[in-house]
Structure formats: C-alpha cells, structure tokens
Amino acid sequence: MIRFPGGRVWQVEEWIFWGLWQDARPHLKGLPELARRLYPMLDAAEPRLDLRGAERECVRQLRLLVMLVRRDNLRLKGRNFADLEGFTAYMRALEDLLALAAEES
C-alpha cells in the first residue's frame, strides 16, 4: 500500500507491490528523496509506504520511477512473467499508480 499526501491510497496484492520495488531498484540511486523513504520500508519488509507529509519532490520522483519501471516492462513485453495475465495485472496496477502519482505531484 502507498498512502499519498492528499489521502489517496494505492492498494494492490503484495506480489505487485514487491514486484514494483524489485523492478525499481536499478533506478533508485537517481531518486534520493524517494529512496530515503523507501529503503527503511524495504529493510523492514513492510508492505506499506507512507508518503503523507512527504515533500512534493518525493511524489514527483515516485511518478518518474513508475514511468521507468513501466517502460522497462513494456520493453520485455511480459517475458519476465510466467503468464500473460500476471503481466496484464501488473501493468494495469502500474497505470493506476502512475495516475495517482500524477494527480498528487
């Protein structure tokens, strides 16, 4: 789950949540505001990222990160998934998160 500053929530199945952060790791070094909030969550293996009270830049960086993860997955065309339905569900969830992040940033 991701809680946004405006009170909105992105809630998905855990495999989608953790898949996002696994796919995001190569991009985190360039996103310091988001990484500062994200690494403690990853270390604790807690499936909840609270961005309430976060600076606008942090949400902007989340939006950029989701765009990068989405791009990477579109390039793979689902080859990194055991079944196409999983890929479709994951991409739909990323689109929803991207829309929320865009509205909040």
Beta strands, then each sheet from edge to edge (+ up, - down):
strand 1: 2-3
strand 2: 9-10
strand 3: 49-50
sheet 1: 2+ 1- 3-
end
